[in-house]
Amino acid sequence: MGRILIKDLKTPSIFALIVMVPLFLFWNIKNAAEIFPIAVFVQISFTFVITILTVMLNEQYEDINNGYRFYQILPIKKWNITLVKFFTPIIVVIFLGLVNRGIYSVFSAGNEALILSDHITIVFSVFFVLNSGLIFIGIYLLGYTKFIQFTSGLLTLFVFGSFLTFKLFRFGSTKLGDIANAVEKWLISGDHILFLIVGSIIYIILFFIANAIEKK
């Protein structure tokens, strides 16, 4: 199990995690007082891209090299392999969060901004990990190639939908604006314990679903 985990962490996305992200954020945060919100947005964007890239590259490797068939001849239970796969995105978001925390602690625009960035990192990291779980389920259900074909168009709709939603929240009706303000206050409050618990439960459920599919 340990060797599989190490293999999955040895991807180009991890190289980007260790080298590119800190350098990019260092460049962005050197004038933190002026562009801190932009730097946080960049941080969240990198976390999303690198987490998904890690999962996709690992699964592409498994598909090309018949990795899952090879695992069947090893004295390893299938649920252990699925567990390693599901644990990888958690390591990625935690590591990236610690890297960003270290950078922000030095170049932060202030203590309040540092705390806010922590809250945002925690909340969005949960979403990114859950998204990784859904990707595993999709790949196990459809196969890597079919999943890529299916999600390529879906991703375009997601990006367009996210942009449209952002516009509606910022410039749309008063009700949507109130929802946006409520979400912003919730992020600032730091009261995310229940959110973390629910997110963890959902991820465990996704793990069992993926494991059941992989057994077929």
Summary of the structure (lengths in Angstrom):
residues: 216
radius of gyration: 18.8
end to end distance: 20.8
largest distance: 59.4
contacts: 626
relative contact order: 0.12
helix: 90%
strand: 0%
